[in-house]
Amino acid sequence: MPGPYPQEFREDVVAVARRRESGVTIKQIATDFGISEATLQNWLRQADVEEGNRPGQTAADAAEARELKKRIR
């Protein structure tokens, strides 16, 4: 399995996907950047969570939960 994509790359792809013109699909953008459509959809969903536009666990919350679990062990 390939390693994770750099955060800057993810942010750039999400920005392009959000600014896309009408008629341009998520699939086309994903193909242009060499990632899967599902990956891009996940990045868009997580970006919405991070910005507070959608309910869910932010990256900071997830990191805190990992640390707390380590302490409990």
PDB file with SEQRES, HELIX, SHEET and CRYST1 records, atoms N, CA, C and O in Angstrom:
SEQRES   1 A   73  MET PRO GLY PRO TYR PRO GLN GLU PHE ARG GLU ASP VAL          
SEQRES   2 A   73  VAL ALA VAL ALA ARG ARG ARG GLU SER GLY VAL THR ILE          
SEQRES   3 A   73  LYS GLN ILE ALA THR ASP PHE GLY ILE SER GLU ALA THR          
SEQRES   4 A   73  LEU GLN ASN TRP LEU ARG GLN ALA ASP VAL GLU GLU GLY          
SEQRES   5 A   73  ASN ARG PRO GLY GLN THR ALA ALA ASP ALA ALA GLU ALA          
SEQRES   6 A   73  ARG GLU LEU LYS LYS ARG ILE ARG                              
HELIX    1 AA1 GLN A    7  ARG A   18  1                                  12    
HELIX    2 AA2 ILE A   26  PHE A   33  1                                   8    
HELIX    3 AA3 GLU A   37  GLU A   50  1                                  14    
HELIX    4 AA4 ALA A   59  ILE A   72  1                                  14    
CRYST1    1.000    1.000    1.000  90.00  90.00  90.00 P 1           1          
ATOM      1  N   MET A   1       0.851  -1.179   0.000  1.00  0.00           N  
ATOM      2  CA  MET A   1       0.000   0.000   0.000  1.00  0.00           C  
ATOM      3  C   MET A   1       0.893   1.236   0.000  1.00  0.00           C  
ATOM      4  O   MET A   1       1.861   1.293   0.757  1.00  0.00           O  
ATOM      5  N   PRO A   2       0.582   2.230  -0.839  1.00  0.00           N  
ATOM      6  CA  PRO A   2       1.411   3.429  -0.883  1.00  0.00           C  
ATOM      7  C   PRO A   2       1.290   4.233   0.406  1.00  0.00           C  
ATOM      8  O   PRO A   2       0.296   4.149   1.126  1.00  0.00           O  
ATOM      9  N   GLY A   3       2.324   5.008   0.672  1.00  0.00           N  
ATOM     10  CA  GLY A   3       2.315   5.853   1.869  1.00  0.00           C  
ATOM     11  C   GLY A   3       1.291   6.958   1.755  1.00  0.00           C  
ATOM     12  O   GLY A   3       0.743   7.195   0.678  1.00  0.00           O  
ATOM     13  N   PRO A   4       1.028   7.636   2.858  1.00  0.00           N  
ATOM     14  CA  PRO A   4       0.035   8.709   2.836  1.00  0.00           C  
ATOM     15  C   PRO A   4       0.515   9.890   1.987  1.00  0.00           C  
ATOM     16  O   PRO A   4       1.713  10.135   1.848  1.00  0.00           O  
ATOM     17  N   TYR A   5      -0.436  10.596   1.437  1.00  0.00           N  
ATOM     18  CA  TYR A   5      -0.115  11.773   0.647  1.00  0.00           C  
ATOM     19  C   TYR A   5       0.216  12.931   1.587  1.00  0.00           C  
ATOM     20  O   TYR A   5      -0.355  13.020   2.674  1.00  0.00           O  
ATOM     21  N   PRO A   6       1.124  13.814   1.190  1.00  0.00           N  
ATOM     22  CA  PRO A   6       1.451  14.965   2.043  1.00  0.00           C  
ATOM     23  C   PRO A   6       0.221  15.855   2.270  1.00  0.00           C  
ATOM     24  O   PRO A   6      -0.632  15.975   1.392  1.00  0.00           O  
ATOM     25  N   GLN A   7       0.138  16.469   3.436  1.00  0.00           N  
ATOM     26  CA  GLN A   7      -1.001  17.308   3.795  1.00  0.00           C  
ATOM     27  C   GLN A   7      -1.181  18.456   2.802  1.00  0.00           C  
ATOM     28  O   GLN A   7      -2.310  18.800   2.450  1.00  0.00           O  
ATOM     29  N   GLU A   8      -0.084  19.044   2.353  1.00  0.00           N  
ATOM     30  CA  GLU A   8      -0.169  20.164   1.408  1.00  0.00           C  
ATOM     31  C   GLU A   8      -0.822  19.712   0.100  1.00  0.00           C  
ATOM     32  O   GLU A   8      -1.633  20.436  -0.477  1.00  0.00           O  
ATOM     33  N   PHE A   9      -0.466  18.515  -0.361  1.00  0.00           N  
ATOM     34  CA  PHE A   9      -1.068  17.968  -1.581  1.00  0.00           C  
ATOM     35  C   PHE A   9      -2.569  17.780  -1.389  1.00  0.00           C  
ATOM     36  O   PHE A   9      -3.362  18.138  -2.260  1.00  0.00           O  
ATOM     37  N   ARG A  10      -2.954  17.217  -0.243  1.00  0.00           N  
ATOM     38  CA  ARG A  10      -4.374  17.004   0.050  1.00  0.00           C  
ATOM     39  C   ARG A  10      -5.135  18.328   0.023  1.00  0.00           C  
ATOM     40  O   ARG A  10      -6.201  18.433  -0.584  1.00  0.00           O  
ATOM     41  N   GLU A  11      -4.573  19.332   0.689  1.00  0.00           N  
ATOM     42  CA  GLU A  11      -5.231  20.640   0.741  1.00  0.00           C  
ATOM     43  C   GLU A  11      -5.369  21.255  -0.645  1.00  0.00           C  
ATOM     44  O   GLU A  11      -6.393  21.865  -0.954  1.00  0.00           O  
ATOM     45  N   ASP A  12      -4.350  21.100  -1.480  1.00  0.00           N  
ATOM     46  CA  ASP A  12      -4.409  21.637  -2.844  1.00  0.00           C  
ATOM     47  C   ASP A  12      -5.498  20.950  -3.662  1.00  0.00           C  
ATOM     48  O   ASP A  12      -6.255  21.610  -4.373  1.00  0.00           O  
ATOM     49  N   VAL A  13      -5.575  19.635  -3.561  1.00  0.00           N  
ATOM     50  CA  VAL A  13      -6.575  18.882  -4.328  1.00  0.00           C  
ATOM     51  C   VAL A  13      -7.982  19.246  -3.854  1.00  0.00           C  
ATOM     52  O   VAL A  13      -8.885  19.416  -4.673  1.00  0.00           O  
ATOM     53  N   VAL A  14      -8.173  19.367  -2.546  1.00  0.00           N  
ATOM     54  CA  VAL A  14      -9.487  19.744  -2.010  1.00  0.00           C  
ATOM     55  C   VAL A  14      -9.866  21.141  -2.505  1.00  0.00           C  
ATOM     56  O   VAL A  14     -11.016  21.377  -2.876  1.00  0.00           O  
ATOM     57  N   ALA A  15      -8.913  22.057  -2.510  1.00  0.00           N  
ATOM     58  CA  ALA A  15      -9.191  23.415  -2.978  1.00  0.00           C  
ATOM     59  C   ALA A  15      -9.603  23.414  -4.452  1.00  0.00           C  
ATOM     60  O   ALA A  15     -10.540  24.112  -4.839  1.00  0.00           O  
ATOM     61  N   VAL A  16      -8.910  22.640  -5.258  1.00  0.00           N  
ATOM     62  CA  VAL A  16      -9.257  22.551  -6.684  1.00  0.00           C  
ATOM     63  C   VAL A  16     -10.650  21.950  -6.848  1.00  0.00           C  
ATOM     64  O   VAL A  16     -11.436  22.419  -7.670  1.00  0.00           O  
ATOM     65  N   ALA A  17     -10.957  20.917  -6.070  1.00  0.00           N  
ATOM     66  CA  ALA A  17     -12.264  20.263  -6.175  1.00  0.00           C  
ATOM     67  C   ALA A  17     -13.385  21.216  -5.775  1.00  0.00           C  
ATOM     68  O   ALA A  17     -14.461  21.192  -6.372  1.00  0.00           O  
ATOM     69  N   ARG A  18     -13.144  22.042  -4.786  1.00  0.00           N  
ATOM     70  CA  ARG A  18     -14.180  22.985  -4.343  1.00  0.00           C  
ATOM     71  C   ARG A  18     -14.361  24.137  -5.322  1.00  0.00           C  
ATOM     72  O   ARG A  18     -15.452  24.701  -5.408  1.00  0.00           O  
ATOM     73  N   ARG A  19     -13.326  24.494  -6.053  1.00  0.00           N  
ATOM     74  CA  ARG A  19     -13.419  25.607  -7.008  1.00  0.00           C  
ATOM     75  C   ARG A  19     -13.733  25.136  -8.428  1.00  0.00           C  
ATOM     76  O   ARG A  19     -13.669  25.923  -9.372  1.00  0.00           O  
ATOM     77  N   ARG A  20     -14.064  23.885  -8.575  1.00  0.00           N  
ATOM     78  CA  ARG A  20     -14.265  23.345  -9.926  1.00  0.00           C  
ATOM     79  C   ARG A  20     -15.421  24.042 -10.639  1.00  0.00           C  
ATOM     80  O   ARG A  20     -16.368  24.524 -10.017  1.00  0.00           O  
ATOM     81  N   GLU A  21     -15.310  24.077 -11.942  1.00  0.00           N  
ATOM     82  CA  GLU A  21     -16.359  24.683 -12.763  1.00  0.00           C  
ATOM     83  C   GLU A  21     -17.505  23.689 -12.920  1.00  0.00           C  
ATOM     84  O   GLU A  21     -17.334  22.485 -12.728  1.00  0.00           O  
ATOM     85  N   SER A  22     -18.650  24.206 -13.267  1.00  0.00           N  
ATOM     86  CA  SER A  22     -19.783  23.307 -13.481  1.00  0.00           C  
ATOM     87  C   SER A  22     -19.468  22.396 -14.664  1.00  0.00           C  
ATOM     88  O   SER A  22     -18.890  22.824 -15.663  1.00  0.00           O  
ATOM     89  N   GLY A  23     -19.849  21.165 -14.530  1.00  0.00           N  
ATOM     90  CA  GLY A  23     -19.578  20.190 -15.580  1.00  0.00           C  
ATOM     91  C   GLY A  23     -18.324  19.366 -15.315  1.00  0.00           C  
ATOM     92  O   GLY A  23     -18.127  18.328 -15.947  1.00  0.00           O  
ATOM     93  N   VAL A  24     -17.483  19.804 -14.406  1.00  0.00           N  
ATOM     94  CA  VAL A  24     -16.279  19.057 -14.055  1.00  0.00           C  
ATOM     95  C   VAL A  24     -16.623  18.180 -12.851  1.00  0.00           C  
ATOM     96  O   VAL A  24     -17.090  18.674 -11.825  1.00  0.00           O  
ATOM     97  N   THR A  25     -16.390  16.894 -12.988  1.00  0.00           N  
ATOM     98  CA  THR A  25     -16.765  15.961 -11.929  1.00  0.00           C  
ATOM     99  C   THR A  25     -15.611  15.714 -10.961  1.00  0.00           C  
ATOM    100  O   THR A  25     -14.446  15.969 -11.262  1.00  0.00           O  
ATOM    101  N   ILE A  26     -15.980  15.211  -9.797  1.00  0.00           N  
ATOM    102  CA  ILE A  26     -14.985  14.816  -8.798  1.00  0.00           C  
ATOM    103  C   ILE A  26     -14.075  13.737  -9.385  1.00  0.00           C  
ATOM    104  O   ILE A  26     -12.867  13.731  -9.152  1.00  0.00           O  
ATOM    105  N   LYS A  27     -14.665  12.844 -10.136  1.00  0.00           N  
ATOM    106  CA  LYS A  27     -13.892  11.755 -10.745  1.00  0.00           C  
ATOM    107  C   LYS A  27     -12.819  12.300 -11.684  1.00  0.00           C  
ATOM    108  O   LYS A  27     -11.694  11.802 -11.692  1.00  0.00           O  
ATOM    109  N   GLN A  28     -13.159  13.318 -12.475  1.00  0.00           N  
ATOM    110  CA  GLN A  28     -12.180  13.914 -13.390  1.00  0.00           C  
ATOM    111  C   GLN A  28     -11.028  14.551 -12.624  1.00  0.00           C  
ATOM    112  O   GLN A  28      -9.868  14.404 -13.010  1.00  0.00           O  
ATOM    113  N   ILE A  29     -11.338  15.250 -11.553  1.00  0.00           N  
ATOM    114  CA  ILE A  29     -10.301  15.903 -10.754  1.00  0.00           C  
ATOM    115  C   ILE A  29      -9.405  14.843 -10.119  1.00  0.00           C  
ATOM    116  O   ILE A  29      -8.181  14.975 -10.124  1.00  0.00           O  
ATOM    117  N   ALA A  30     -10.016  13.792  -9.574  1.00  0.00           N  
ATOM    118  CA  ALA A  30      -9.242  12.719  -8.946  1.00  0.00           C  
ATOM    119  C   ALA A  30      -8.308  12.069  -9.958  1.00  0.00           C  
ATOM    120  O   ALA A  30      -7.143  11.807  -9.657  1.00  0.00           O  
ATOM    121  N   THR A  31      -8.814  11.813 -11.143  1.00  0.00           N  
ATOM    122  CA  THR A  31      -7.997  11.206 -12.194  1.00  0.00           C  
ATOM    123  C   THR A  31      -6.842  12.117 -12.578  1.00  0.00           C  
ATOM    124  O   THR A  31      -5.719  11.652 -12.773  1.00  0.00           O  
ATOM    125  N   ASP A  32      -7.114  13.412 -12.687  1.00  0.00           N  
ATOM    126  CA  ASP A  32      -6.064  14.365 -13.041  1.00  0.00           C  
ATOM    127  C   ASP A  32      -4.927  14.369 -12.022  1.00  0.00           C  
ATOM    128  O   ASP A  32      -3.765  14.549 -12.387  1.00  0.00           O  
ATOM    129  N   PHE A  33      -5.258  14.172 -10.749  1.00  0.00           N  
ATOM    130  CA  PHE A  33      -4.246  14.183  -9.699  1.00  0.00           C  
ATOM    131  C   PHE A  33      -3.689  12.789  -9.392  1.00  0.00           C  
ATOM    132  O   PHE A  33      -2.788  12.654  -8.564  1.00  0.00           O  
ATOM    133  N   GLY A  34      -4.211  11.763 -10.046  1.00  0.00           N  
ATOM    134  CA  GLY A  34      -3.697  10.408  -9.856  1.00  0.00           C  
ATOM    135  C   GLY A  34      -4.137   9.753  -8.561  1.00  0.00           C  
ATOM    136  O   GLY A  34      -3.414   8.929  -8.000  1.00  0.00           O  
ATOM    137  N   ILE A  35      -5.326  10.115  -8.079  1.00  0.00           N  
ATOM    138  CA  ILE A  35      -5.877   9.491  -6.877  1.00  0.00           C  
ATOM    139  C   ILE A  35      -7.239   8.918  -7.217  1.00  0.00           C  
ATOM    140  O   ILE A  35      -7.804   9.213  -8.270  1.00  0.00           O  
ATOM    141  N   SER A  36      -7.761   8.098  -6.319  1.00  0.00           N  
ATOM    142  CA  SER A  36      -9.084   7.523  -6.588  1.00  0.00           C  
ATOM    143  C   SER A  36     -10.179   8.522  -6.219  1.00  0.00           C  
ATOM    144  O   SER A  36      -9.973   9.436  -5.420  1.00  0.00           O  
ATOM    145  N   GLU A  37     -11.325   8.322  -6.814  1.00  0.00           N  
ATOM    146  CA  GLU A  37     -12.476   9.181  -6.526  1.00  0.00           C  
ATOM    147  C   GLU A  37     -12.879   9.068  -5.059  1.00  0.00           C  
ATOM    148  O   GLU A  37     -13.232  10.068  -4.434  1.00  0.00           O  
ATOM    149  N   ALA A  38     -12.829   7.852  -4.505  1.00  0.00           N  
ATOM    150  CA  ALA A  38     -13.185   7.639  -3.105  1.00  0.00           C  
ATOM    151  C   ALA A  38     -12.228   8.385  -2.173  1.00  0.00           C  
ATOM    152  O   ALA A  38     -12.646   8.934  -1.154  1.00  0.00           O  
ATOM    153  N   THR A  39     -10.956   8.401  -2.526  1.00  0.00           N  
ATOM    154  CA  THR A  39      -9.971   9.128  -1.720  1.00  0.00           C  
ATOM    155  C   THR A  39     -10.308  10.603  -1.680  1.00  0.00           C  
ATOM    156  O   THR A  39     -10.294  11.217  -0.613  1.00  0.00           O  
ATOM    157  N   LEU A  40     -10.609  11.174  -2.825  1.00  0.00           N  
ATOM    158  CA  LEU A  40     -10.949  12.595  -2.887  1.00  0.00           C  
ATOM    159  C   LEU A  40     -12.231  12.879  -2.113  1.00  0.00           C  
ATOM    160  O   LEU A  40     -12.320  13.893  -1.421  1.00  0.00           O  
ATOM    161  N   GLN A  41     -13.207  12.015  -2.216  1.00  0.00           N  
ATOM    162  CA  GLN A  41     -14.449  12.207  -1.465  1.00  0.00           C  
ATOM    163  C   GLN A  41     -14.181  12.168   0.042  1.00  0.00           C  
ATOM    164  O   GLN A  41     -14.762  12.947   0.798  1.00  0.00           O  
ATOM    165  N   ASN A  42     -13.301  11.261   0.475  1.00  0.00           N  
ATOM    166  CA  ASN A  42     -12.935  11.203   1.895  1.00  0.00           C  
ATOM    167  C   ASN A  42     -12.241  12.485   2.329  1.00  0.00           C  
ATOM    168  O   ASN A  42     -12.526  13.003   3.409  1.00  0.00           O  
ATOM    169  N   TRP A  43     -11.341  13.004   1.513  1.00  0.00           N  
ATOM    170  CA  TRP A  43     -10.630  14.240   1.837  1.00  0.00           C  
ATOM    171  C   TRP A  43     -11.602  15.414   1.924  1.00  0.00           C  
ATOM    172  O   TRP A  43     -11.480  16.253   2.816  1.00  0.00           O  
ATOM    173  N   LEU A  44     -12.554  15.477   1.017  1.00  0.00           N  
ATOM    174  CA  LEU A  44     -13.551  16.549   1.047  1.00  0.00           C  
ATOM    175  C   LEU A  44     -14.410  16.454   2.309  1.00  0.00           C  
ATOM    176  O   LEU A  44     -14.701  17.465   2.949  1.00  0.00           O  
ATOM    177  N   ARG A  45     -14.809  15.241   2.656  1.00  0.00           N  
ATOM    178  CA  ARG A  45     -15.623  15.027   3.856  1.00  0.00           C  
ATOM    179  C   ARG A  45     -14.835  15.435   5.102  1.00  0.00           C  
ATOM    180  O   ARG A  45     -15.377  16.114   5.975  1.00  0.00           O  
ATOM    181  N   GLN A  46     -13.567  15.034   5.199  1.00  0.00           N  
ATOM    182  CA  GLN A  46     -12.759  15.369   6.366  1.00  0.00           C  
ATOM    183  C   GLN A  46     -12.495  16.870   6.435  1.00  0.00           C  
ATOM    184  O   GLN A  46     -12.456  17.437   7.527  1.00  0.00           O  
ATOM    185  N   ALA A  47     -12.314  17.521   5.289  1.00  0.00           N  
ATOM    186  CA  ALA A  47     -12.110  18.969   5.271  1.00  0.00           C  
ATOM    187  C   ALA A  47     -13.355  19.680   5.816  1.00  0.00           C  
ATOM    188  O   ALA A  47     -13.239  20.670   6.538  1.00  0.00           O  
ATOM    189  N   ASP A  48     -14.524  19.181   5.474  1.00  0.00           N  
ATOM    190  CA  ASP A  48     -15.762  19.756   6.008  1.00  0.00           C  
ATOM    191  C   ASP A  48     -15.840  19.589   7.523  1.00  0.00           C  
ATOM    192  O   ASP A  48     -16.303  20.491   8.221  1.00  0.00           O  
ATOM    193  N   VAL A  49     -15.395  18.448   8.036  1.00  0.00           N  
ATOM    194  CA  VAL A  49     -15.392  18.215   9.483  1.00  0.00           C  
ATOM    195  C   VAL A  49     -14.412  19.177  10.150  1.00  0.00           C  
ATOM    196  O   VAL A  49     -14.738  19.790  11.166  1.00  0.00           O  
ATOM    197  N   GLU A  50     -13.224  19.310   9.585  1.00  0.00           N  
ATOM    198  CA  GLU A  50     -12.199  20.185  10.163  1.00  0.00           C  
ATOM    199  C   GLU A  50     -12.665  21.644  10.205  1.00  0.00           C  
ATOM    200  O   GLU A  50     -12.329  22.381  11.131  1.00  0.00           O  
ATOM    201  N   GLU A  51     -13.434  22.049   9.205  1.00  0.00           N  
ATOM    202  CA  GLU A  51     -13.916  23.429   9.119  1.00  0.00           C  
ATOM    203  C   GLU A  51     -15.190  23.653   9.924  1.00  0.00           C  
ATOM    204  O   GLU A  51     -15.661  24.785  10.036  1.00  0.00           O  
ATOM    205  N   GLY A  52     -15.749  22.589  10.485  1.00  0.00           N  
ATOM    206  CA  GLY A  52     -16.956  22.719  11.291  1.00  0.00           C  
ATOM    207  C   GLY A  52     -18.240  22.743  10.487  1.00  0.00           C  
ATOM    208  O   GLY A  52     -19.300  23.063  11.024  1.00  0.00           O  
ATOM    209  N   ASN A  53     -18.161  22.411   9.211  1.00  0.00           N  
ATOM    210  CA  ASN A  53     -19.351  22.396   8.362  1.00  0.00           C  
ATOM    211  C   ASN A  53     -20.110  21.082   8.424  1.00  0.00           C  
ATOM    212  O   ASN A  53     -21.213  20.964   7.891  1.00  0.00           O  
ATOM    213  N   ARG A  54     -19.509  20.096   9.079  1.00  0.00           N  
ATOM    214  CA  ARG A  54     -20.108  18.763   9.150  1.00  0.00           C  
ATOM    215  C   ARG A  54     -19.720  18.151  10.492  1.00  0.00           C  
ATOM    216  O   ARG A  54     -18.597  18.350  10.956  1.00  0.00           O  
ATOM    217  N   PRO A  55     -20.622  17.418  11.116  1.00  0.00           N  
ATOM    218  CA  PRO A  55     -20.261  16.791  12.394  1.00  0.00           C  
ATOM    219  C   PRO A  55     -19.269  15.648  12.169  1.00  0.00           C  
ATOM    220  O   PRO A  55     -19.287  14.981  11.135  1.00  0.00           O  
ATOM    221  N   GLY A  56     -18.414  15.443  13.155  1.00  0.00           N  
ATOM    222  CA  GLY A  56     -17.449  14.353  13.071  1.00  0.00           C  
ATOM    223  C   GLY A  56     -16.243  14.639  13.935  1.00  0.00           C  
ATOM    224  O   GLY A  56     -16.181  15.664  14.614  1.00  0.00           O  
ATOM    225  N   GLN A  57     -15.290  13.734  13.908  1.00  0.00           N  
ATOM    226  CA  GLN A  57     -14.091  13.840  14.735  1.00  0.00           C  
ATOM    227  C   GLN A  57     -12.978  14.523  13.949  1.00  0.00           C  
ATOM    228  O   GLN A  57     -12.594  14.062  12.874  1.00  0.00           O  
ATOM    229  N   THR A  58     -12.467  15.618  14.489  1.00  0.00           N  
ATOM    230  CA  THR A  58     -11.373  16.330  13.841  1.00  0.00           C  
ATOM    231  C   THR A  58     -10.068  15.578  14.061  1.00  0.00           C  
ATOM    232  O   THR A  58      -9.996  14.677  14.897  1.00  0.00           O  
ATOM    233  N   ALA A  59      -9.052  15.946  13.318  1.00  0.00           N  
ATOM    234  CA  ALA A  59      -7.747  15.313  13.465  1.00  0.00           C  
ATOM    235  C   ALA A  59      -7.187  15.552  14.860  1.00  0.00           C  
ATOM    236  O   ALA A  59      -6.561  14.664  15.440  1.00  0.00           O  
ATOM    237  N   ALA A  60      -7.406  16.741  15.399  1.00  0.00           N  
ATOM    238  CA  ALA A  60      -6.918  17.051  16.744  1.00  0.00           C  
ATOM    239  C   ALA A  60      -7.613  16.175  17.787  1.00  0.00           C  
ATOM    240  O   ALA A  60      -6.970  15.685  18.715  1.00  0.00           O  
ATOM    241  N   ASP A  61      -8.916  15.980  17.636  1.00  0.00           N  
ATOM    242  CA  ASP A  61      -9.660  15.112  18.556  1.00  0.00           C  
ATOM    243  C   ASP A  61      -9.168  13.670  18.466  1.00  0.00           C  
ATOM    244  O   ASP A  61      -9.039  12.991  19.484  1.00  0.00           O  
ATOM    245  N   ALA A  62      -8.896  13.209  17.258  1.00  0.00           N  
ATOM    246  CA  ALA A  62      -8.419  11.841  17.066  1.00  0.00           C  
ATOM    247  C   ALA A  62      -7.046  11.658  17.701  1.00  0.00           C  
ATOM    248  O   ALA A  62      -6.786  10.630  18.326  1.00  0.00           O  
ATOM    249  N   ALA A  63      -6.167  12.641  17.547  1.00  0.00           N  
ATOM    250  CA  ALA A  63      -4.835  12.563  18.142  1.00  0.00           C  
ATOM    251  C   ALA A  63      -4.930  12.537  19.667  1.00  0.00           C  
ATOM    252  O   ALA A  63      -4.212  11.787  20.328  1.00  0.00           O  
ATOM    253  N   GLU A  64      -5.810  13.350  20.211  1.00  0.00           N  
ATOM    254  CA  GLU A  64      -5.991  13.374  21.655  1.00  0.00           C  
ATOM    255  C   GLU A  64      -6.516  12.028  22.167  1.00  0.00           C  
ATOM    256  O   GLU A  64      -6.071  11.537  23.205  1.00  0.00           O  
ATOM    257  N   ALA A  65      -7.443  11.451  21.449  1.00  0.00           N  
ATOM    258  CA  ALA A  65      -7.992  10.149  21.842  1.00  0.00           C  
ATOM    259  C   ALA A  65      -6.911   9.073  21.812  1.00  0.00           C  
ATOM    260  O   ALA A  65      -6.872   8.213  22.692  1.00  0.00           O  
ATOM    261  N   ARG A  66      -6.028   9.113  20.803  1.00  0.00           N  
ATOM    262  CA  ARG A  66      -4.929   8.148  20.728  1.00  0.00           C  
ATOM    263  C   ARG A  66      -3.998   8.287  21.925  1.00  0.00           C  
ATOM    264  O   ARG A  66      -3.593   7.290  22.523  1.00  0.00           O  
ATOM    265  N   GLU A  67      -3.663   9.517  22.270  1.00  0.00           N  
ATOM    266  CA  GLU A  67      -2.795   9.763  23.413  1.00  0.00           C  
ATOM    267  C   GLU A  67      -3.419   9.262  24.720  1.00  0.00           C  
ATOM    268  O   GLU A  67      -2.736   8.658  25.548  1.00  0.00           O  
ATOM    269  N   LEU A  68      -4.701   9.514  24.896  1.00  0.00           N  
ATOM    270  CA  LEU A  68      -5.379   9.064  26.110  1.00  0.00           C  
ATOM    271  C   LEU A  68      -5.407   7.538  26.197  1.00  0.00           C  
ATOM    272  O   LEU A  68      -5.236   6.977  27.280  1.00  0.00           O  
ATOM    273  N   LYS A  69      -5.619   6.876  25.084  1.00  0.00           N  
ATOM    274  CA  LYS A  69      -5.619   5.413  25.076  1.00  0.00           C  
ATOM    275  C   LYS A  69      -4.233   4.873  25.432  1.00  0.00           C  
ATOM    276  O   LYS A  69      -4.121   3.866  26.132  1.00  0.00           O  
ATOM    277  N   LYS A  70      -3.176   5.541  24.952  1.00  0.00           N  
ATOM    278  CA  LYS A  70      -1.821   5.115  25.285  1.00  0.00           C  
ATOM    279  C   LYS A  70      -1.586   5.235  26.787  1.00  0.00           C  
ATOM    280  O   LYS A  70      -0.995   4.343  27.397  1.00  0.00           O  
ATOM    281  N   ARG A  71      -2.043   6.329  27.383  1.00  0.00           N  
ATOM    282  CA  ARG A  71      -1.856   6.533  28.821  1.00  0.00           C  
ATOM    283  C   ARG A  71      -2.598   5.480  29.628  1.00  0.00           C  
ATOM    284  O   ARG A  71      -2.097   5.008  30.649  1.00  0.00           O  
ATOM    285  N   ILE A  72      -3.776   5.115  29.182  1.00  0.00           N  
ATOM    286  CA  ILE A  72      -4.563   4.119  29.897  1.00  0.00           C  
ATOM    287  C   ILE A  72      -3.871   2.761  29.870  1.00  0.00           C  
ATOM    288  O   ILE A  72      -3.887   2.036  30.865  1.00  0.00           O  
ATOM    289  N   ARG A  73      -3.268   2.415  28.747  1.00  0.00           N  
ATOM    290  CA  ARG A  73      -2.554   1.140  28.638  1.00  0.00           C  
ATOM    291  C   ARG A  73      -1.388   1.146  29.575  1.00  0.00           C  
ATOM    292  O   ARG A  73      -0.647   0.165  29.644  1.00  0.00           O  
TER     293      ARG A  73                                                      
END                                                                             
